[in-house]
């Protein structure tokens, strides 16, 4: 490891200690608080959008958020370790790259319950119970499962 990489690692540890950065990846809905200076005043403005890209490159890491504002798609790139960013909060997780090509109502995301992702778990059956069932045991009971 050369001297430059060692200095960069020390800076990352120092920056991570002052402001923790939550784990998020493309597809997550993220809320970012940004310091905005207007003349002599300083305020925090919140930008909430879907993370559509992330670049992990040490101190120069950044991430891109996309949101729909007044019917127009707005993308903004934030440096991850910028002193202007006051907070990063993960609101929701999903993979939503397809949103770039959509506008208007088609770009909205319907909230879904986490239990509906895996219907067998919501019914109270575990993987072990499903494996021990004879083939076709669950068929015909209105649960739309296909026997293997």
N, C-alpha and C positions, 0 to 999 in steps of 0.2 A: 504494500500500500504506500503510495507516495504521499508527500507532504500536503499537497492540495486536497486529496481525498480525506486525509485526517482532519484538516481544518474544517472542511465542509461537514463532516460527521459531527464534530464538536459544535458547530453552529446549529445544526439540526436538533441536537439534544437540548441546547440552550433554548431554542425557539419552542420546542415541544413542551418544555417544562413551564414556560410562561403561559401558553394557551393550548390546552389539549385539543387535538383534532380528532373528531369521531371518524370511525371507519365508515366509508360509503363508497359506492361504485356506480358506474353508469346505470341509469334506470331508477335511481333513488331520487325522491323529491327532497330537496335541500333548501333550508332557509339560512341566508347569509346576512349578517349585520355588517354594513360598510360605513366607515366614517366619511361624511361629506362635509367639506369646508366651503361655506358661502360667505365671502367677505371675512368678517371677524368671527362669525358664528360657526359653530361646529355641531353637527347632529349625526345621529345614526339612522341610516336608511336600510330597510330590510328588502332584500331581493329574494323571492322564492320562486324556484323553478325546478325542472327536471334535469338532473345531471346527464348530459349526453356524451361526455367524454372526460377522460382524466389522463394526465401525463405525469408520471412519477419520475422525476429527474433530480432528486436531491433538493437543494435549496431552490432551484428554479421550477419546482413542481407546480402544476396548475390544473384547473378543472373548468369545464364549460357548463353553464346552466342555460336552459331554454325555457321561456314562458310565453304565454299569449297575452299581450297587453293591447286592449282596445281593438281586437281582431287582427293584430299584426304579430307575427312571431319575432321575439327578441332573444338574441343569444348574447351572453356576456361571459368573458373569460376572466377568472379570478386567480391571481397567484396564491398558492396555498399558504405560504408563510409571510404574506404581506402584513405590514404593521397597520394598514388601513382596515383590515378585516378584524372586527371585534368578536364575532361569534359565528360558529357554524353548527347548525342543528339539523339532524336527519329527521325528516317528517315521515316518509314512507319509502318502502323498497319495492322495486320491480324493474324489469328490463323493458324499456320503452323507446328503443331507437326509431321505431316506425313513426313517431310523432313529428319528425322533421318535415315529412311530406304532407302533413295535414294542417288545415286551417279551420277556423270557426268552431262550430259545435263538434266536428269530427276530431278535433284535437283535445277534447276534454277526456278525462279519465274517470270512469265509474268506480267508486269505492267498492271493494269486495271484502267479505268477511274471510278471515284466515281459515276458518273451519271448512269452508266450501271447497278449498283446494284439494283436500284429500277426503272424499266422502266416507271411506271405510273407517277412518279414525273417528269421524264425527258420529258414526253409528255405534261406536264402542268396540269394534272388532280390531284386533291387533294382527300383525303379520303372522304370528305363530298360529292364531286361530284360523286364518284363511288358508294356511298351508296344510293344516290337518283336516280341513273339510273335504269330503269326497267331491269329485268333479260334478258340477251341476247342482250342488246342494243349495246354493243361494239363488238359483234361477227360478223364475216364476213367482217370486215373492215381491215383485215391484221395485227391486233395487237396481235394475238396469245393469247388472254385472254380467260380463261374458265369461263363460267357463273356458278354461284353457285345454 
